[in-house]
Amino acid sequence: MQKTVSSDDILDVVRILPDVLFRCYKGDDGKIYWSLNEGGLAEEFGLTTDKIQGLSLDELFPGGASPELHDHFERAFRGERHIFTNEMGDRHFRHFPQAIPDDDGHIKEVVGYIADVTDLVETQRALARANRELDAFVHAASHDLKNPLAAMKNLVELLRKKPDALTGPKGEEIIGRMSNTIRNMNDMIFDYLQLSRARNAKIERDTVDLTALAHDVIQDLESDDGSLEVDWQIQDGLTDDADPGLMRMILQNLLGNALKYSSRQERPQIRFHRVQLEDGPAYCIEDNGVGFSMDDAEPIFEVFHRVHDDFPGTGVGLSTVRRIIEHHEGTVWAESQPGEGAKFYFRLGPV
Amino acid sequence: MKVLIVDDNHDIVESTKMLLEMEGFEVVTLTTSQEILDTIRGEDPDVVLQDISMPGLDLPQLLQALRSQEDIGDTRVLLFTANLGDADRWQEWGADGLVAKPFEMDDLLAAIASSGPVDTSKKD
């Protein structure tokens, strides 16, 4: 036997929808009144049919409906096929209204569907932001890569014009310049890839022996420039939960910077330790190097922002550090004064 | 003839210096944006090859300051740039020419030798 379906049966089904199905009509006074409003969103906002039946559009909202919303509904009542999205607080609702003409073709009623598209809108905005950042990055990276490329071109041109130069007294210098330029270009590409890895990294936390990791990183740094005598002070027993591979990147960048910017001191001093601040513990990497003005303390974390043109660098490292630390839900910040050394503080999670 | 190269990229500075020295130029270099005017005054170059984007450099301001100097105000300045989009106002800023990186050596030599405005990026 076939079961007949009543209006209540249909409403039962409608109520399990996460969104809203509605029905409204034009009153004799020209205002728009609600006759039906059901679904998960109606429930969430306390705007189900039993609560709002007979209320006008303005009465549905504290302070009345916006002129834009009135306009959207008026268009629906004119029979326009018109899909629109409106914002309420931090939520976004997409409306799919549809006019229902009566037998004479007059539109007295509009039915429709309202979906919560907040996730979609936020994803679209994040995507647009990521695209803008990517554009800026490609623009700046291609600009920076042109420098070593131009230098290589110069050297090749020099050899094309004066092939004898290679066997002459300048030969060694030319080859040295070439390999230096290639190394710099390689460093830049390496840094860009690290930044890209940091952007997309999935954090897999594990217990990391930060003291041992720091000593390991220092060994790598010192093998690059063995001539420098540095007073390293690495606190014993530092361990934390972090992604081991990404934690290495953080220390490579922060300890590497500390070494670079203190390398012109007679006795570079670099310290990595845990400190107790007013709002909780943090790690601190400090050096006695050239430092920077506090005006630069925030911009130095932006991609390609460089403070010291007399030190080599790609302007990418600190931005990589910040990305990684933000992935850990932590924070990183800097304190310094020109000539007074620098302190970089970080936390690997919320306080 | 003496050329001053001002660029924070050491690879560019050193390779351009070698090239120009081979062509018989006297070359001095500066890799920071500090003391550019003092260096011009001290070295008295015939031509300055000036990178347009260096940390801490306000190029229009630098050129304005240079042009207002009595002794060195008419020094020929060619802008070095890897990014043409940033540089299309070079004439307005008071530079004598634009040399796009990477450049052809012959273009650079022609730009240095020329006495009028030059723009190597506009070459067909």
Interface residues (C-beta under 8 A of the other chain):
Chain A: H143 D144 K146 N147 P148 L149 A150 A151 M152 K153 N154 L155 E157 L158 K161 K162 A165 K170 E173 I174 R177 N180 T181 N184 R306 V307 H308 D309 D310 P312
Chain B: D8 N9 H10 D11 I12 E14 S15 T16 M18 L19 M22 T31 T32 S33 S53 M54 P55 G56 A82 N83 K101 P102 F103 E104 M105
